Amino acid sequence: MYVTEAQAERACAEALARFPFPGYFDPALGGHRSIVRTVARYLAPGSRLLDFGAGAADKTAPLATLGYDCTAVDDLSDEWHQRGNARKRIMEYARGVGIEYVNSCDDIPVDQMFDMLMLHDVLEELHDSPRHLLIDLLAHVRDGGYLFITVPNHVNLRKRVAVLFGRTNN
């Protein structure tokens, strides 16, 4: 592991402390620490990461805090991104923790290469096959680079109970 557990914990806490949307996620669930641990198992800080579908950049921020060179991609077209000044707050947060944020893959130079491509909680949102998207994104991953994909566990009992009470299953 290139990053100690204590460093990962501090980076997650720092990213959460700066996060502009209180209550957006529950840090006690450990998802952010798990992502940091997984990236750190394979790549040292300074490595280049591309986070597609980054949303509010909450999963990218701890990595940027640790010194990873992060680029986030999201069109920020979700309904909640359009409310009030959410989009502006996301962009300011990303910039503040050192994340380059772009709204489209077209904004990534063709020759720009990354050590890891991440898609967290993205594939389940797609209505069509992800094949063409992944082919396009993987063109930006160096030979020997990594693909890191996570999908939510929607059959988790806690999530089912939350939905029964009218809350989100995230």
N, C-alpha and C positions, 0 to 999 in steps of 0.2 A: 504494500500500500504506500503510495507516494504522499498521502496526507494522513496525519494521525487522527484518531477518533476525537481527540480534544479540539483539534483544528477544525474538523468537520462540524462539530457541535457549535463552536464559536461562530463559524461562517453562517450556519443556518440561523442562529440566534440574531446575528447582526442583520442578515437579510430580512428576517421577520420584523425586527425593530423598525426598519426603514420602510416596510411595506405599506403602501398607502390605502389598503382596504382591510381594516380590522375585521376579523371573523371570517375572512375568505376561505381559510383552511385551518385545520387543527394540527398544530405542530406536534402534538402528543402522539399522533398516528405514525410519525416517523418516516413518511414517504420522502420528504426532502433529504433527510439524512441518508436514506437508502440510495437515492440517486447519487448523492455526493460520494458515498462509499464505492458504488459500482464504477463511476467514472475514475475515481482515484486508484482503483485496483488496476486499471489498464493504462492510465495516462497521468503524467506529471503536470503540475501547474505550469502554465505557459502554453500548453497544448491548445490547439484551435478547435472549438466546438461550434457546431451549427445546430440550433434548436428550432425545428420546424413546428409551427403551431404553438408557439411559446406563450400566447395569451398574455397574462399579466406579468410574465417573466419571473414568477415566484420560484420555479424550479431551476431556472438559469442563474438567478441572482447569487445563491450561495457559492456556485462554481466560479462566477466572476469575482466574488469576494476573496476566494482562495487564490486568484491569480490566473485562472484559465482565461484564454482569449475567446470570448463568447460573442456569437452573432445570433440574434433571435429573429425569426421570421413569423409574422402573423399579419393578416389583413385587418385584424381587430374589427371584424364585422359582426361579432356576436351582439345580440341585443343589448346586453349590459355594457358593452364597450362604448355604445353610442349614447348612453345616459349621461347627462350632465357633462362633467369634464373628465370622465373616466379615461378616455383615450389619451388625453394630455397627461394625466397623472401616471399612466403606465409608461409613457415615453420618458417622462422626467425621472421616474424611478429607475428605469433601465439605464438611462444615461448616467444617473447618479452612482450606480454600482459598477459602471464601466462596460455595459453591454451595448454593442452596436445593434440597433433595432432597425429592421427593414420590413416593409409591408408586402413584399413580393419576392419570389425567387428571381424574378427578372432584375431585381436590384442588386443581385450578387454577381460580381464580375465572373465571366465564364472561366477564367483561369484561377480563380480563388479556390484553394483546396483546404480541407479540414481534416483533422485527425479522427473526429467522431461526429456522426449524424445522430441526433436524438429526436424522437417523436414520442412525447408523453401525452397519453390520453387523446390521441388524434385519430388513429385508425378506425376506432369504433364510430367516429363521427362521419366517415366517408360513406357515400351512398353507392359509389362504384368501386371497382377494383382499384387497389392502391398501386398496381403494377407500374403505370406510367409515371405517377408521382415519384415513386421510389427510384425508378430508373433515372429520372431527371435529377433528383437530389443526390443520388449516389455518384453522379458524375462529378460532384464537388468533394468527394471523399478520396483522400490519397490512397494509393496502393497500400494494403496492410492496415488501413484504417478500420474503424469500428462503426457498427450500426447498433443503436441502443433504443429499443422500443418497449414502452410499457402500455398496458391497457388496464382500465379499472375493473375491479371485481364486483360486478353488479349483483352477484348472488350472495354477497356478504350479508349476514343477518342484520348488522347495524344499518346498512344501507336500505335494506328492505323495510325496516321499522321506520326509518326517517321518511321514506316515501309514504308510508301509511299515515304519517302525521303531517303530510303536506309539505315536507321539506325536500331539498335537493338530495340526490343520491351520491353526490360527490363527497 
